[in-house]
Amino acid sequence: SSDLVVGVSLDTELNDLKRFLTLQDVPWATVTAAEVVNGKMSREGGFDLPMPAKCGVDAIPFMALGTFIAAWCADRFGRRPVLLTGSAAVALSGLWLPILLTGDSPATVLAFLALELFLMGITFAPLGALLPELFPTRLRYTGASLAYNLGGIVGASLALYFAQRLAREGGLTWVGYYLSAAAVISFLSVLSM
């Protein structure tokens, strides 16, 4: 039995819950909610759910690991180099998206999500310290708060829309290109600071 629990199961279909709990063995307990549409689990994402949801929850500790590593590196080497390294790594990882997410292998889905969440931790950790530095002292809190929240709300909501549209129209390869392009823009933005 594991001491670490990473989520809560809201699945109501017994067969899906059994399958969810037996997909793979990781050293921490994981449970999650599956998307339910009209009383049935949705399979519109191209995967036989709940496998991707479980893999996503299983990968969460990798984000925490990336956050701790990035925080240590940012203190030691600076926030800018960590963000540049993280953005470059995300740009490369976008090219792996169609390779690792094509098929029904829980191992490859878990590997990709673990990598992406690790890189998310790498890129998010230094932001809390970097954003306030961009603004004069009397505007520091307002500037950092607005930049972070508007970036998250506007950027994140549009990213999901574009990724779904690209997946539907052109497949996962185009979603990978989109991820890589966004990372290149982030890299160039940090480089210009």
NUDONU-406603 format. One line per 5 residues: number of its first residue (from 1); their letters; for each residue x, y, z of N, C-alpha, C, O. Coordinates in Angstrom, 3 decimals. Example, Ala and Ser with C-alpha at 12.3 -4.5 7.8 and 13.67 -1.06 7.14 Angstrom:
1	as	13.190:-5.690:7.800:12.300:-4.500:7.800:13.200:-3.300:7.800:14.236:-3.319:8.465; 12.850:-2.250:7.080:13.670:-1.060:7.140:12.900:0.030:7.870:13.409:1.138:8.039
END
This chain:
1	ssdlv	0.837:-1.187:0.000:0.000:0.000:0.000:0.876:1.243:0.000:1.887:1.300:0.701; 0.489:2.228:-0.781:1.273:3.451:-0.911:0.781:4.505:0.067:-0.401:4.547:0.408; 1.692:5.350:0.514:1.322:6.446:1.399:0.916:7.694:0.627:0.358:8.623:1.210; 1.186:7.731:-0.669:0.907:8.897:-1.488:-0.314:8.635:-2.348:-0.328:7.684:-3.130; -1.343:9.471:-2.213:-2.531:9.375:-3.053:-2.575:10.635:-3.890:-2.427:11.733:-3.353
6	vgvsl	-2.778:10.507:-5.212:-2.665:11.630:-6.109:-4.002:12.135:-6.650:-4.007:13.169:-7.318; -5.128:11.476:-6.407:-6.398:11.943:-6.942:-7.577:11.262:-6.289:-7.408:10.537:-5.309; -8.761:11.481:-6.810:-9.987:10.878:-6.285:-10.797:10.324:-7.432:-10.996:11.012:-8.434; -11.274:9.086:-7.312:-12.048:8.459:-8.381:-13.514:8.831:-8.276:-14.132:8.719:-7.217; -14.055:9.276:-9.401:-15.483:9.562:-9.477:-16.152:8.665:-10.514:-17.308:8.888:-10.874
11	dteln	-15.424:7.643:-10.998:-15.977:6.726:-11.989:-17.149:5.968:-11.391:-17.096:5.542:-10.237; -18.205:5.801:-12.173:-19.384:5.107:-11.666:-19.598:3.754:-12.319:-20.324:2.927:-11.768; -18.997:3.497:-13.468:-19.171:2.221:-14.143:-18.149:1.231:-13.600:-16.945:1.459:-13.721; -18.609:0.142:-13.007:-17.746:-0.813:-12.330:-16.673:-1.394:-13.241:-15.520:-1.501:-12.824; -17.014:-1.773:-14.467:-16.018:-2.350:-15.382:-14.922:-1.345:-15.721:-13.744:-1.699:-15.778
16	dlkrf	-15.315:-0.079:-15.949:-14.314:0.941:-16.244:-13.423:1.190:-15.034:-12.217:1.385:-15.186; -13.993:1.187:-13.851:-13.201:1.398:-12.640:-12.209:0.255:-12.444:-11.054:0.498:-12.097; -12.641:-0.986:-12.661:-11.731:-2.132:-12.530:-10.584:-2.017:-13.527:-9.422:-2.224:-13.174; -10.914:-1.688:-14.769:-9.881:-1.554:-15.796:-8.917:-0.422:-15.444:-7.704:-0.556:-15.601; -9.461:0.672:-14.976:-8.650:1.829:-14.585:-7.619:1.442:-13.534:-6.450:1.816:-13.636
21	ltlqd	-8.042:0.707:-12.546:-7.158:0.371:-11.436:-6.140:-0.705:-11.784:-5.210:-0.942:-11.013; -6.298:-1.362:-12.934:-5.356:-2.417:-13.302:-4.534:-2.074:-14.540:-3.872:-2.952:-15.093; -4.558:-0.827:-14.985:-3.848:-0.462:-16.212:-2.337:-0.579:-16.083:-1.694:-1.125:-16.981; -1.760:-0.097:-15.021:-0.325:-0.188:-14.815:-0.048:-0.053:-13.335:-0.886:0.417:-12.566; 1.122:-0.466:-12.956:1.496:-0.427:-11.553:2.563:0.640:-11.349:3.654:0.541:-11.910
26	vpwat	2.262:1.636:-10.566:3.232:2.659:-10.199:3.325:2.684:-8.681:2.415:2.212:-8.001; 4.417:3.231:-8.136:4.604:3.159:-6.688:3.779:4.156:-5.870:4.089:4.383:-4.701; 2.764:4.740:-6.437:1.868:5.595:-5.676:0.437:5.297:-6.090:0.174:4.901:-7.225; -0.477:5.492:-5.161:-1.889:5.230:-5.447:-2.438:6.343:-6.322:-2.180:7.519:-6.067; -3.197:5.981:-7.358:-3.805:6.997:-8.208:-5.248:6.640:-8.503:-5.579:5.488:-8.782
31	vtaae	-6.082:7.629:-8.439:-7.469:7.509:-8.875:-7.852:8.841:-9.487:-7.314:9.879:-9.100; -8.774:8.825:-10.435:-9.132:10.066:-11.115:-10.572:10.016:-11.599:-11.242:8.991:-11.479; -11.040:11.121:-12.144:-12.374:11.177:-12.730:-12.254:10.993:-14.235:-11.309:11.486:-14.851; -13.191:10.298:-14.817:-13.255:10.167:-16.267:-14.343:11.107:-16.765:-15.290:11.408:-16.039; -14.206:11.571:-18.003:-15.210:12.457:-18.569:-16.459:11.651:-18.900:-16.392:10.664:-19.633
36	vvngk	-17.579:12.068:-18.366:-18.831:11.364:-18.607:-19.732:12.249:-19.465:-19.999:13.399:-19.117; -20.201:11.700:-20.595:-21.090:12.414:-21.499:-22.353:11.582:-21.654:-22.282:10.418:-22.046; -23.512:12.168:-21.348:-24.796:11.471:-21.430:-24.794:10.164:-20.642:-25.345:9.160:-21.095; -24.181:10.177:-19.474:-24.185:9.015:-18.604:-23.183:7.939:-18.964:-23.110:6.922:-18.275; -22.403:8.130:-20.025:-21.398:7.141:-20.436:-20.046:7.827:-20.541:-19.956:9.037:-20.749
41	msreg	-18.997:7.029:-20.394:-17.659:7.591:-20.491:-17.372:8.003:-21.926:-17.670:7.262:-22.863; -16.791:9.193:-22.098:-16.482:9.710:-23.421:-15.237:9.035:-23.972:-14.260:8.817:-23.256; -15.290:8.709:-25.258:-14.127:8.150:-25.936:-13.776:9.003:-27.154:-13.152:8.516:-28.096; -14.177:10.271:-27.133:-13.945:11.148:-28.269:-12.477:11.507:-28.431:-12.070:11.909:-29.520; -11.671:11.376:-27.391:-10.274:11.774:-27.457:-9.413:10.841:-28.272:-8.238:11.137:-28.489
46	gfdlp	-9.949:9.721:-28.737:-9.166:8.796:-29.530:-8.554:7.685:-28.711:-7.959:6.769:-29.278; -8.678:7.733:-27.407:-8.159:6.690:-26.539:-9.315:5.949:-25.916:-10.422:6.479:-25.822; -9.071:4.740:-25.494:-10.054:3.989:-24.750:-9.919:4.413:-23.292:-9.090:3.885:-22.550; -10.746:5.373:-22.896:-10.668:5.869:-21.526:-10.979:4.744:-20.562:-11.713:3.835:-20.951; -10.493:4.729:-19.367:-9.850:5.838:-18.656:-8.326:5.827:-18.698:-7.706:6.492:-17.868
51	mpakc	-7.695:5.110:-19.617:-6.238:5.002:-19.647:-5.522:6.348:-19.679:-4.628:6.544:-18.856; -5.849:7.305:-20.577:-5.090:8.561:-20.572:-5.292:9.366:-19.301:-4.374:10.044:-18.840; -6.488:9.297:-18.731:-6.725:10.022:-17.474:-5.869:9.442:-16.363:-5.284:10.188:-15.579; -5.789:8.121:-16.286:-4.964:7.492:-15.257:-3.498:7.822:-15.472:-2.788:8.139:-14.518; -3.039:7.753:-16.712:-1.640:8.093:-16.994:-1.343:9.539:-16.616:-0.263:9.837:-16.105
56	gvdai	-2.284:10.433:-16.860:-2.100:11.832:-16.496:-1.941:12.013:-15.003:-1.094:12.785:-14.551; -2.745:11.313:-14.241:-2.640:11.411:-12.786:-1.354:10.743:-12.307:-0.691:11.253:-11.403; -0.998:9.606:-12.907:0.243:8.923:-12.536:1.459:9.810:-12.791:2.467:9.693:-12.093; 1.373:10.693:-13.781:2.510:11.531:-14.167:2.648:12.788:-13.317:3.671:13.467:-13.408; 1.661:13.121:-12.496:1.701:14.350:-11.705:2.959:14.479:-10.836:3.511:15.577:-10.754
61	pfmal	3.431:13.422:-10.193:4.656:13.592:-9.393:5.860:14.071:-10.201:6.786:14.653:-9.637; 5.861:13.835:-11.513:6.967:14.313:-12.340:6.949:15.834:-12.467:8.002:16.453:-12.620; 5.762:16.441:-12.406:5.688:17.906:-12.399:6.295:18.443:-11.108:7.037:19.425:-11.121; 5.974:17.796:-10.001:6.556:18.223:-8.726:8.073:18.093:-8.762:8.785:18.980:-8.290; 8.568:16.997:-9.315:10.012:16.792:-9.436:10.642:17.879:-10.304:11.676:18.441:-9.942
66	gtfia	10.025:18.178:-11.446:10.525:19.242:-12.318:10.536:20.586:-11.617:11.459:21.378:-11.804; 9.511:20.851:-10.807:9.432:22.112:-10.072:10.581:22.231:-9.081:11.228:23.275:-9.003; 10.838:21.171:-8.327:11.935:21.208:-7.345:13.287:21.370:-8.031:14.121:22.155:-7.579; 13.506:20.647:-9.098:14.785:20.744:-9.813:14.963:22.141:-10.403:16.040:22.729:-10.297; 13.906:22.674:-11.026:13.992:24.004:-11.629:14.211:25.081:-10.581:14.969:26.023:-10.813
71	awcad	13.559:24.957:-9.434:13.747:25.947:-8.367:15.208:25.945:-7.904:15.808:27.005:-7.726; 15.772:24.757:-7.711:17.170:24.659:-7.283:18.088:25.238:-8.358:19.001:26.004:-8.050; 17.845:24.873:-9.617:18.678:25.368:-10.721:18.538:26.879:-10.899:19.524:27.563:-11.175; 17.319:27.405:-10.742:17.100:28.844:-10.884:17.857:29.617:-9.811:18.405:30.684:-10.088; 17.894:29.095:-8.601:18.669:29.751:-7.543:20.161:29.668:-7.816:20.906:30.591:-7.490
76	rfgrr	20.588:28.598:-8.397:22.020:28.380:-8.632:22.513:29.057:-9.923:23.582:29.667:-9.931; 21.729:28.950:-11.020:22.193:29.423:-12.326:21.418:30.636:-12.855:21.859:31.285:-13.804; 20.284:30.939:-12.257:19.455:32.057:-12.711:18.167:31.573:-13.352:18.102:30.468:-13.891; 17.147:32.411:-13.287:15.842:32.049:-13.819:15.829:31.989:-15.341:15.225:31.096:-15.934; 16.494:32.940:-15.956:16.503:32.998:-17.416:17.103:31.735:-18.061:16.488:31.167:-18.963
81	pvllt	18.280:31.287:-17.624:18.820:30.054:-18.225:17.916:28.836:-18.035:17.829:27.980:-18.916; 17.249:28.762:-16.895:16.342:27.623:-16.653:15.146:27.702:-17.600:14.744:26.690:-18.174; 14.578:28.888:-17.766:13.454:29.046:-18.689:13.866:28.780:-20.138:13.104:28.181:-20.896; 15.042:29.212:-20.519:15.530:28.945:-21.877:15.716:27.444:-22.105:15.324:26.915:-23.145; 16.311:26.772:-21.136:16.514:25.327:-21.239:15.179:24.591:-21.292:14.990:23.685:-22.103
86	gsaav	14.251:24.992:-20.414:12.931:24.363:-20.398:12.180:24.577:-21.694:11.561:23.645:-22.207; 12.221:25.786:-22.235:11.528:26.073:-23.497:12.133:25.278:-24.649:11.403:24.766:-25.499; 13.450:25.171:-24.684:14.097:24.383:-25.736:13.702:22.908:-25.628:13.451:22.253:-26.639; 13.648:22.396:-24.412:13.257:20.994:-24.209:11.802:20.758:-24.617:11.486:19.722:-25.202; 10.920:21.704:-24.315:9.516:21.574:-24.720:9.404:21.610:-26.245:8.614:20.864:-26.825
91	alsgl	10.184:22.467:-26.894:10.158:22.528:-28.358:10.529:21.174:-28.959:9.906:20.728:-29.923; 11.529:20.530:-28.399:11.930:19.204:-28.886:10.875:18.148:-28.557:10.600:17.262:-29.366; 10.289:18.248:-27.367:9.312:17.231:-26.951:8.045:17.268:-27.796:7.375:16.246:-27.945; 7.711:18.411:-28.341:6.542:18.502:-29.205:6.656:17.594:-30.419:5.652:17.115:-30.946; 7.888:17.364:-30.856:8.106:16.491:-32.008:7.853:15.027:-31.661:7.599:14.214:-32.550
96	wlpil	7.921:14.690:-30.381:7.668:13.313:-29.932:6.188:13.040:-29.696:5.789:11.882:-29.573; 5.375:14.079:-29.630:3.959:13.920:-29.289:3.257:12.889:-30.166:2.634:11.977:-29.623; 3.324:12.984:-31.489:2.579:11.995:-32.289:3.138:10.577:-32.155:2.402:9.602:-32.310; 4.416:10.464:-31.873:5.026:9.138:-31.742:4.550:8.454:-30.465:4.166:7.284:-30.484; 4.578:9.187:-29.363:4.236:8.586:-28.073:2.740:8.501:-27.803:2.308:7.679:-26.995
101	ltgds	1.946:9.330:-28.462:0.505:9.311:-28.191:-0.298:8.575:-29.245:-1.525:8.532:-29.155; 0.351:7.999:-30.234:-0.357:7.207:-31.227:-0.360:5.760:-30.747:0.697:5.164:-30.540; -1.523:5.215:-30.579:-1.648:3.840:-30.101:-2.275:3.792:-28.724:-2.601:4.822:-28.134; -2.436:2.597:-28.232:-3.108:2.400:-26.954:-2.164:1.953:-25.848:-2.623:1.390:-24.854; -0.875:2.180:-25.980:0.077:1.717:-24.981:0.099:2.647:-23.778:0.498:3.805:-23.903
106	patvl	-0.321:2.162:-22.617:-0.249:3.002:-21.416:1.181:3.438:-21.105:1.387:4.527:-20.570; 2.164:2.612:-21.428:3.552:2.958:-21.116:4.019:4.176:-21.903:4.683:5.050:-21.346; 3.683:4.249:-23.190:4.131:5.397:-23.979:3.345:6.658:-23.623:3.905:7.754:-23.607; 2.056:6.508:-23.341:1.259:7.668:-22.914:1.791:8.190:-21.583:1.958:9.397:-21.407; 2.056:7.281:-20.649:2.609:7.693:-19.346:3.968:8.350:-19.531:4.247:9.363:-18.890
111	aflal	4.821:7.804:-20.389:6.151:8.390:-20.618:6.034:9.808:-21.159:6.734:10.712:-20.701; 5.143:10.004:-22.140:4.985:11.343:-22.711:4.430:12.317:-21.673:4.954:13.421:-21.520; 3.386:11.926:-20.967:2.790:12.829:-19.980:3.752:13.117:-18.833:3.789:14.238:-18.325; 4.529:12.121:-18.421:5.530:12.346:-17.374:6.566:13.358:-17.850:6.947:14.259:-17.103; 7.021:13.210:-19.099:7.988:14.154:-19.663:7.400:15.558:-19.731:8.033:16.525:-19.306
116	elflm	6.183:15.667:-20.268:5.569:16.992:-20.421:5.288:17.655:-19.072:5.511:18.855:-18.918; 4.810:16.897:-18.109:4.561:17.487:-16.791:5.869:17.845:-16.089:5.926:18.845:-15.373; 6.913:17.051:-16.281:8.237:17.390:-15.754:8.687:18.725:-16.354:9.150:19.608:-15.633; 8.550:18.867:-17.679:8.947:20.114:-18.339:8.051:21.279:-17.941:8.507:22.422:-17.902; 6.798:21.008:-17.649:5.909:22.057:-17.157:6.418:22.577:-15.815:6.416:23.784:-15.570
121	gitfa	6.851:21.664:-14.948:7.448:22.075:-13.678:8.710:22.889:-13.896:8.951:23.870:-13.193; 9.521:22.482:-14.873:10.756:23.207:-15.180:10.454:24.633:-15.639:11.148:25.572:-15.250; 9.427:24.793:-16.459:9.129:26.125:-16.987:8.299:26.982:-16.035:8.414:28.207:-16.066; 7.478:26.380:-15.201:6.641:27.172:-14.302:7.378:27.634:-13.048:7.110:28.726:-12.546; 8.286:26.836:-12.544:8.937:27.150:-11.269:9.618:28.521:-11.250:9.436:29.262:-10.284
126	plgal	10.392:28.889:-12.275:11.081:30.184:-12.216:10.178:31.394:-12.461:10.588:32.524:-12.192; 8.966:31.184:-12.962:8.101:32.311:-13.309:7.735:33.181:-12.116:7.650:34.403:-12.231; 7.516:32.540:-10.964:7.132:33.306:-9.772:8.173:34.331:-9.368:7.831:35.369:-8.801; 9.427:34.058:-9.648:10.500:34.999:-9.329:10.821:35.917:-10.504:11.189:37.074:-10.304; 10.684:35.409:-11.722:11.049:36.207:-12.898:10.037:37.311:-13.194:10.435:38.442:-13.472
131	lpelf	8.760:37.015:-13.143:7.751:38.008:-13.509:7.839:39.299:-12.705:7.785:40.373:-13.305; 7.973:39.256:-11.380:8.066:40.524:-10.642:9.281:41.357:-11.033:9.236:42.584:-10.940; 10.360:40.723:-11.464:11.563:41.449:-11.857:11.346:42.302:-13.103:12.110:43.234:-13.351; 10.325:41.999:-13.881:10.079:42.706:-15.129:9.414:44.071:-14.935:9.327:44.856:-15.879; 8.949:44.354:-13.728:8.176:45.565:-13.475:8.862:46.434:-12.429:9.558:45.923:-11.552
136	ptrlr	8.664:47.769:-12.523:9.207:48.649:-11.481:8.556:48.336:-10.126:7.455:47.787:-10.076; 9.219:48.675:-9.065:8.788:48.291:-7.726:7.334:48.660:-7.437:6.598:47.835:-6.896; 6.905:49.855:-7.775:5.543:50.258:-7.403:4.472:49.542:-8.220:3.305:49.550:-7.829; 4.836:48.918:-9.351:3.882:48.170:-10.175:4.125:46.664:-10.139:3.453:45.902:-10.835; 5.071:46.251:-9.338:5.536:44.861:-9.372:4.419:43.842:-9.132:4.280:42.895:-9.907
141	ytgas	3.634:44.014:-8.088:2.594:43.034:-7.769:1.517:43.017:-8.853:1.126:41.950:-9.327; 1.038:44.199:-9.243:-0.008:44.292:-10.255:0.483:43.747:-11.592:-0.217:42.972:-12.244; 1.667:44.146:-11.994:2.213:43.696:-13.275:2.393:42.191:-13.325:1.990:41.548:-14.295; 2.997:41.619:-12.282:3.228:40.170:-12.251:1.904:39.417:-12.195:1.737:38.405:-12.874; 0.974:39.899:-11.398:-0.326:39.230:-11.268:-1.094:39.252:-12.575:-1.623:38.228:-13.008
146	laynl	-1.156:40.418:-13.206:-1.879:40.520:-14.477:-1.209:39.674:-15.558:-1.892:38.971:-16.302; 0.112:39.736:-15.652:0.817:38.971:-16.677:0.580:37.473:-16.495:0.289:36.765:-17.459; 0.704:36.995:-15.267:0.553:35.566:-15.006:-0.884:35.108:-15.232:-1.116:34.102:-15.901; -1.839:35.835:-14.683:-3.237:35.419:-14.780:-3.809:35.577:-16.184:-4.515:34.688:-16.660; -3.523:36.679:-16.850:-4.013:36.837:-18.225:-3.334:35.836:-19.161:-3.967:35.289:-20.064
151	ggivg	-2.049:35.606:-18.935:-1.357:34.591:-19.739:-1.973:33.221:-19.545:-2.148:32.470:-20.504; -2.302:32.897:-18.304:-2.915:31.603:-18.010:-4.320:31.486:-18.553:-4.678:30.462:-19.136; -5.118:32.517:-18.371:-6.517:32.464:-18.797:-6.619:32.530:-20.318:-7.219:31.652:-20.938; -6.045:33.549:-20.912:-6.164:33.727:-22.355:-5.319:32.686:-23.091:-5.803:32.018:-24.005; -4.062:32.557:-22.688:-3.166:31.621:-23.367:-3.603:30.174:-23.229:-3.635:29.437:-24.214
156	aslal	-3.937:29.764:-22.021:-4.303:28.362:-21.791:-5.636:28.016:-22.443:-5.781:26.932:-23.008; -6.603:28.911:-22.376:-7.902:28.582:-22.964:-7.805:28.494:-24.487:-8.420:27.616:-25.092; -7.058:29.373:-25.101:-6.909:29.317:-26.555:-6.064:28.121:-26.983:-6.314:27.529:-28.033; -5.067:27.763:-26.179:-4.208:26.625:-26.519:-5.030:25.346:-26.620:-4.829:24.555:-27.542; -5.943:25.133:-25.696:-6.788:23.938:-25.742:-7.666:23.919:-26.987:-7.811:22.885:-27.639
161	yfaqr	-8.242:25.058:-27.308:-9.084:25.148:-28.497:-8.274:24.829:-29.752:-8.693:24.014:-30.574; -7.113:25.472:-29.898:-6.297:25.250:-31.095:-5.793:23.813:-31.167:-5.772:23.222:-32.247; -5.389:23.247:-30.041:-4.892:21.867:-30.038:-5.993:20.890:-30.460:-5.743:19.976:-31.245; -7.203:21.081:-29.943:-8.306:20.205:-30.335:-8.635:20.358:-31.816:-8.895:19.374:-32.509; -8.623:21.565:-32.279:-8.917:21.828:-33.696:-7.845:21.206:-34.591:-8.158:20.572:-35.599
166	lareg	-6.573:21.395:-34.213:-5.483:20.818:-34.992:-5.539:19.288:-34.991:-5.297:18.654:-36.019; -5.856:18.700:-33.841:-5.948:17.236:-33.750:-7.060:16.718:-34.651:-6.901:15.701:-35.325; -8.183:17.420:-34.657:-9.319:17.009:-35.473:-9.040:17.178:-36.967:-9.381:16.310:-37.771; -8.420:18.298:-37.331:-8.208:18.617:-38.747:-6.955:17.967:-39.335:-6.963:17.537:-40.488; -5.871:17.893:-38.542:-4.616:17.431:-39.120:-3.927:16.309:-38.379:-2.930:15.770:-38.858
171	gltwv	-4.448:15.943:-37.205:-3.848:14.856:-36.441:-2.867:15.349:-35.382:-2.604:16.545:-35.253; -2.340:14.390:-34.635:-1.460:14.706:-33.514:-0.142:15.339:-33.944:0.473:16.064:-33.162; 0.296:15.083:-35.149:1.546:15.695:-35.618:1.442:17.211:-35.570:2.387:17.890:-35.168; 0.294:17.743:-35.982:0.119:19.199:-35.985:0.017:19.748:-34.565:0.430:20.879:-34.308; -0.523:18.970:-33.654:-0.554:19.400:-32.247:0.879:19.470:-31.717:1.227:20.391:-30.978
176	gyyls	1.701:18.502:-32.094:3.112:18.532:-31.697:3.828:19.743:-32.254:4.616:20.378:-31.553; 3.561:20.073:-33.519:4.158:21.276:-34.112:3.705:22.534:-33.376:4.490:23.456:-33.154; 2.444:22.556:-33.005:1.897:23.701:-32.268:2.599:23.856:-30.922:2.970:24.964:-30.534; 2.779:22.747:-30.215:3.489:22.768:-28.939:4.914:23.266:-29.131:5.397:24.092:-28.357; 5.582:22.767:-30.156:6.957:23.186:-30.433:7.015:24.665:-30.806:7.908:25.381:-30.351
181	aaavi	6.081:25.127:-31.622:6.066:26.538:-32.023:5.841:27.454:-30.818:6.496:28.489:-30.690; 4.922:27.076:-29.946:4.681:27.880:-28.738:5.935:27.932:-27.868:6.244:28.969:-27.282; 6.651:26.820:-27.787:7.881:26.784:-26.988:8.972:27.653:-27.620:9.733:28.306:-26.905; 9.053:27.664:-28.941:10.031:28.520:-29.621:9.709:29.992:-29.368:10.615:30.793:-29.144; 8.426:30.353:-29.404:8.021:31.726:-29.099:8.408:32.078:-27.664:8.903:33.175:-27.405
186	sflsv	8.184:31.151:-26.730:8.575:31.388:-25.338:10.084:31.555:-25.223:10.562:32.444:-24.519; 10.826:30.712:-25.906:12.287:30.790:-25.894:12.757:32.159:-26.387:13.592:32.801:-25.750; 12.219:32.599:-27.521:12.613:33.882:-28.083:12.201:35.049:-27.182:12.914:36.047:-27.081; 11.040:34.911:-26.529:10.593:35.954:-25.604:11.534:36.085:-24.415:11.905:37.194:-24.031; 11.919:34.956:-23.833:12.846:34.994:-22.690:14.209:35.496:-23.145:14.856:36.260:-22.429
191	lsm	14.644:35.085:-24.303:15.933:35.511:-24.847:15.977:37.029:-25.047:17.030:37.649:-24.897; 14.834:37.619:-25.385:14.794:39.068:-25.645:14.722:39.917:-24.368:14.805:41.143:-24.446; 14.570:39.297:-23.217:14.461:40.059:-21.963:15.803:40.636:-21.549:15.897:41.304:-20.520
END
